[in-house]
């Protein structure tokens, strides 16, 4: 006899894991889209000095990417816990 949670508790963890993973994937995709759009806009300009010298440094896209990856990892951990408690525990 394992220490399994009742169905509603493991279901809540499962839903939270899915939401975290979905939001993380959305943020990751949004970051890549916004960074590509920004680069395309700079390439169309005649003065691309800012693009070539990378000044000022734009850390927002890297921060979005990191936040998306963290959210995906948290979602995967929550999904793993929910599956373990539901079926393995």
Secondary structure as UniProt FT lines:
FT   HELIX           7..44
FT   HELIX           49..53
FT   HELIX           60..83
FT   HELIX           84..88
//
